[in-house]
Amino acid sequence: MKVYLFLISLIFISCDLIEKKPDQVLARLGDDFFYKSDLKDVFPDEMSSEDSIIFVKNLINNWAKEKLLFNKALVNLGDEKQENLNQLIESYKNQLFSYSYQEKIVKSSMDTFVTEESIKDYYNKNKLNFKLNQEIVNARYLKINSENYNLKDVIKRFRRFKDNDKLFLDSISLQFSSYYFNDSLWINKDVFFNKLPEINKRLKQNIVKNKLFYRLQDSLELYLINIKDYKPKNDIAPFDFIKSTLKQVLLNKKKLEFISKLEKELIENALQQNEFEFYETNI
């Protein structure tokens, strides 16, 4: 995209300076230059000429402000303050490089396999710490036209829900307005009931606490609800509900142990090769 810039008041560049630079200069601030190539990775696609001019002017103004503020800081901040800031910058740089290297080694070398047995063992030893912060249910529901010719059979099979019933319901699922049959998975109670018409709070609690089969009907549709299991808030979280979270916890523990071992080996190798020496007598 061609960008036409009118920066006469901001830019003063001699012909000699431009000829010495292989890239097109768009702005100068002291001995620093802003080049056209600096726009390469920041220029948005599909921008009008007018918007392009505004965008580039703002970009150059921000570049100039940062340079001017930095130069003012060098003049007005004392040597001690600048030294402290440089130490912080160097420390951050070292941490950033070290973290990136650790992540690379972890990704390429760490064993990320966590057995089902180890997850269950961790859960059993710590289950009292895993309290629910929400109400959850194992439940299923079905929404069907109240005039459906299969209605009686659907209700019977939905309540019974044996393997052959599941196969039958799956085979005629196109007749349902909506449904959720995955009652082996725990789901937030409110998320489940949001799929259904409004049910008053007292009735909803009665349905879940007593694990009821419940029918709800409006002028056109019949809703079938079956609560297979229920866990209240602050109850111990079921293993299946937090299994993936526990796996991540164990992976994080494994990662910390791996990094700790890596750091220890780095120190030991540096000591053995006399790259690192510790002068205890000088402390």
PLY file of the C-alpha trace (Angstrom):
ply
format ascii 1.0
element vertex 283
property float x
property float y
property float z
element edge 282
property int vertex1
property int vertex2
end_header
0.00 0.00 0.00
1.32 3.45 -0.93
1.35 5.87 1.95
1.54 9.61 1.34
2.95 11.45 4.33
2.94 15.15 4.92
5.44 15.57 7.72
7.24 18.75 6.58
6.88 20.40 9.96
8.29 17.34 11.72
10.98 16.10 9.34
14.06 17.87 8.02
16.43 15.57 6.17
19.24 16.63 3.84
19.72 14.92 0.50
23.17 13.75 1.59
21.78 11.91 4.62
19.09 10.15 2.57
21.55 9.05 -0.08
23.74 7.39 2.55
20.78 5.29 3.82
19.51 2.28 1.81
16.06 2.58 3.41
13.65 5.48 3.00
13.77 7.86 5.98
10.39 9.08 7.27
11.52 11.04 10.32
14.60 12.16 12.24
15.11 12.97 15.89
18.68 14.05 16.58
20.85 11.20 15.36
17.99 8.68 15.37
15.97 7.88 12.24
12.58 6.33 11.62
12.60 4.28 8.40
9.85 3.08 6.12
10.89 -0.51 6.91
9.92 0.14 10.55
6.30 0.04 9.37
6.61 -3.45 7.91
5.31 -5.51 10.84
2.96 -2.96 12.39
0.98 -1.59 9.47
-2.67 -2.80 9.51
-4.19 -4.34 6.39
-7.01 -2.74 4.39
-6.59 0.84 5.54
-7.62 3.89 3.56
-5.03 6.49 2.49
-6.36 9.06 4.98
-6.33 6.55 7.85
-2.86 5.40 6.78
-1.51 8.94 7.05
-3.03 9.37 10.53
-1.75 5.98 11.64
1.83 6.67 10.49
1.85 10.19 11.98
0.72 8.80 15.33
3.28 6.03 15.16
6.10 8.47 14.45
4.88 10.88 17.13
4.89 8.03 19.69
8.38 7.00 18.54
9.57 10.59 18.98
7.93 10.94 22.42
9.61 7.76 23.67
13.00 8.93 22.40
12.57 12.42 23.86
11.44 11.11 27.25
14.33 8.63 27.34
16.83 11.37 26.48
15.35 13.63 29.18
15.60 10.75 31.65
19.29 10.29 30.88
19.92 13.98 31.58
17.70 14.42 34.63
17.96 11.12 36.50
21.01 10.86 38.72
23.75 8.28 38.24
22.56 6.20 41.20
18.99 6.01 39.88
20.19 5.11 36.38
22.43 2.40 37.82
19.48 0.92 39.76
17.32 0.93 36.63
20.07 -0.68 34.55
20.41 -3.41 37.17
16.64 -4.04 37.03
16.79 -4.19 33.23
19.70 -6.63 33.30
17.97 -8.77 35.94
14.76 -8.88 33.90
16.71 -9.73 30.76
18.45 -12.63 32.52
15.14 -13.92 33.93
13.45 -13.69 30.54
16.21 -15.58 28.74
16.46 -18.17 31.53
12.69 -18.74 31.56
12.59 -19.14 27.77
15.44 -21.65 27.91
13.79 -23.61 30.72
10.51 -23.77 28.79
12.35 -25.05 25.71
14.13 -27.78 27.72
10.92 -28.75 29.51
9.05 -29.02 26.22
11.74 -31.10 24.51
13.01 -33.29 27.38
10.50 -33.62 30.23
8.31 -36.70 30.45
4.75 -35.33 30.53
3.00 -38.68 31.05
0.88 -38.86 34.21
-0.72 -42.20 35.04
-4.35 -42.61 36.05
-3.14 -44.41 39.16
-0.96 -41.49 40.28
-3.85 -39.04 39.78
-6.21 -41.23 41.85
-3.57 -41.65 44.54
-3.07 -37.88 44.76
-6.85 -37.38 44.91
-7.34 -39.97 47.70
-4.56 -38.48 49.81
-5.82 -34.91 49.42
-9.56 -35.20 48.76
-10.50 -33.21 51.88
-8.85 -30.20 50.24
-10.96 -30.44 47.10
-14.23 -28.75 48.04
-16.78 -27.75 45.43
-17.43 -24.04 44.90
-20.59 -24.82 42.91
-23.50 -27.26 42.76
-23.05 -30.00 40.15
-25.24 -32.73 38.68
-25.11 -35.86 36.58
-28.24 -35.32 34.52
-29.96 -35.64 31.19
-32.84 -33.91 29.49
-34.87 -34.14 26.32
-37.15 -31.67 24.57
-39.73 -33.08 22.16
-42.95 -31.96 20.48
-45.85 -32.95 22.74
-47.71 -34.36 19.71
-44.90 -36.68 18.65
-46.20 -40.14 17.69
-43.33 -41.83 19.59
-43.99 -39.88 22.77
-44.99 -42.75 25.10
-42.09 -44.91 23.99
-39.65 -41.99 24.28
-40.72 -41.24 27.86
-40.41 -44.88 28.89
-36.99 -45.31 27.33
-35.72 -41.95 28.62
-36.59 -42.94 32.20
-35.18 -46.45 31.94
-32.13 -45.42 29.87
-30.52 -48.82 29.40
-28.09 -49.44 26.54
-30.79 -50.49 24.09
-32.85 -47.43 25.11
-29.90 -45.15 24.40
-29.48 -46.69 20.97
-33.16 -46.19 20.22
-33.16 -42.56 21.39
-30.02 -41.83 19.39
-31.63 -43.34 16.30
-34.61 -40.96 16.48
-32.73 -37.92 17.82
-33.73 -35.87 14.76
-37.24 -35.86 16.20
-36.07 -34.02 19.32
-35.97 -30.23 19.52
-32.90 -30.51 21.76
-31.38 -33.02 24.16
-28.48 -33.76 26.48
-27.82 -37.42 27.28
-24.29 -37.27 28.68
-25.30 -38.00 32.27
-21.99 -39.64 33.12
-20.30 -36.22 33.13
-20.66 -33.72 35.95
-22.03 -30.34 34.93
-22.77 -27.12 36.79
-26.37 -27.27 38.00
-27.29 -23.80 36.75
-25.69 -24.44 33.36
-27.81 -27.58 33.02
-31.08 -25.88 33.99
-30.38 -22.91 31.71
-31.14 -25.30 28.84
-34.70 -25.60 30.16
-37.66 -23.26 30.69
-37.72 -21.25 33.90
-38.23 -23.44 36.98
-38.66 -21.84 40.39
-35.74 -22.23 42.77
-37.60 -24.38 45.31
-38.78 -26.89 42.72
-35.33 -26.99 41.11
-33.70 -27.85 44.45
-36.33 -30.50 45.09
-35.60 -32.10 41.71
-31.82 -32.22 42.17
-31.71 -33.16 45.88
-34.16 -36.02 45.46
-32.69 -37.09 42.10
-36.07 -36.98 40.45
-37.47 -37.70 37.04
-39.50 -34.64 36.13
-41.83 -33.67 33.28
-42.37 -30.07 32.25
-44.77 -29.10 29.50
-45.73 -25.91 27.71
-48.19 -25.37 24.85
-45.98 -27.07 22.26
-43.09 -28.92 23.89
-42.55 -31.59 26.51
-39.37 -31.47 28.60
-38.08 -34.61 30.29
-35.52 -34.22 33.06
-33.68 -36.92 34.96
-31.17 -36.18 37.73
-28.84 -39.15 38.13
-26.64 -37.67 40.88
-26.11 -34.39 42.71
-23.33 -32.76 44.75
-23.94 -29.59 46.78
-21.53 -26.70 47.19
-18.71 -27.36 49.71
-19.06 -31.12 49.25
-15.92 -33.04 48.27
-15.47 -32.78 44.51
-15.92 -36.09 42.64
-12.75 -37.48 41.11
-14.10 -37.36 37.53
-15.06 -33.72 37.92
-11.55 -32.54 38.86
-9.46 -35.21 37.15
-8.10 -32.87 34.45
-7.26 -30.22 37.09
-5.43 -32.79 39.23
-3.49 -33.97 36.20
-2.35 -30.38 35.57
-1.35 -30.01 39.24
0.80 -33.14 39.01
2.32 -31.94 35.74
3.22 -28.62 37.36
4.82 -30.45 40.31
6.72 -32.60 37.86
7.83 -29.51 35.96
9.11 -27.80 39.13
11.04 -30.95 40.10
12.49 -31.20 36.59
13.62 -27.55 36.62
15.07 -27.92 40.14
17.07 -30.96 39.00
18.21 -29.11 35.86
19.42 -26.11 37.90
21.23 -28.39 40.37
22.98 -30.21 37.51
24.04 -26.89 35.96
25.67 -25.82 39.24
27.38 -29.20 39.72
28.72 -29.25 36.15
30.01 -25.68 36.47
31.79 -26.58 39.72
33.32 -29.74 38.25
34.62 -27.85 35.22
35.94 -24.97 37.36
33.65 -22.49 35.63
32.08 -21.66 38.98
33.96 -21.21 42.25
32.60 -20.38 45.68
35.03 -18.58 47.98
33.48 -19.27 51.39
36.50 -17.83 53.23
35.80 -14.39 51.71
32.22 -14.21 53.01
0 1
1 2
2 3
3 4
4 5
5 6
6 7
7 8
8 9
9 10
10 11
11 12
12 13
13 14
14 15
15 16
16 17
17 18
18 19
19 20
20 21
21 22
22 23
23 24
24 25
25 26
26 27
27 28
28 29
29 30
30 31
31 32
32 33
33 34
34 35
35 36
36 37
37 38
38 39
39 40
40 41
41 42
42 43
43 44
44 45
45 46
46 47
47 48
48 49
49 50
50 51
51 52
52 53
53 54
54 55
55 56
56 57
57 58
58 59
59 60
60 61
61 62
62 63
63 64
64 65
65 66
66 67
67 68
68 69
69 70
70 71
71 72
72 73
73 74
74 75
75 76
76 77
77 78
78 79
79 80
80 81
81 82
82 83
83 84
84 85
85 86
86 87
87 88
88 89
89 90
90 91
91 92
92 93
93 94
94 95
95 96
96 97
97 98
98 99
99 100
100 101
101 102
102 103
103 104
104 105
105 106
106 107
107 108
108 109
109 110
110 111
111 112
112 113
113 114
114 115
115 116
116 117
117 118
118 119
119 120
120 121
121 122
122 123
123 124
124 125
125 126
126 127
127 128
128 129
129 130
130 131
131 132
132 133
133 134
134 135
135 136
136 137
137 138
138 139
139 140
140 141
141 142
142 143
143 144
144 145
145 146
146 147
147 148
148 149
149 150
150 151
151 152
152 153
153 154
154 155
155 156
156 157
157 158
158 159
159 160
160 161
161 162
162 163
163 164
164 165
165 166
166 167
167 168
168 169
169 170
170 171
171 172
172 173
173 174
174 175
175 176
176 177
177 178
178 179
179 180
180 181
181 182
182 183
183 184
184 185
185 186
186 187
187 188
188 189
189 190
190 191
191 192
192 193
193 194
194 195
195 196
196 197
197 198
198 199
199 200
200 201
201 202
202 203
203 204
204 205
205 206
206 207
207 208
208 209
209 210
210 211
211 212
212 213
213 214
214 215
215 216
216 217
217 218
218 219
219 220
220 221
221 222
222 223
223 224
224 225
225 226
226 227
227 228
228 229
229 230
230 231
231 232
232 233
233 234
234 235
235 236
236 237
237 238
238 239
239 240
240 241
241 242
242 243
243 244
244 245
245 246
246 247
247 248
248 249
249 250
250 251
251 252
252 253
253 254
254 255
255 256
256 257
257 258
258 259
259 260
260 261
261 262
262 263
263 264
264 265
265 266
266 267
267 268
268 269
269 270
270 271
271 272
272 273
273 274
274 275
275 276
276 277
277 278
278 279
279 280
280 281
281 282
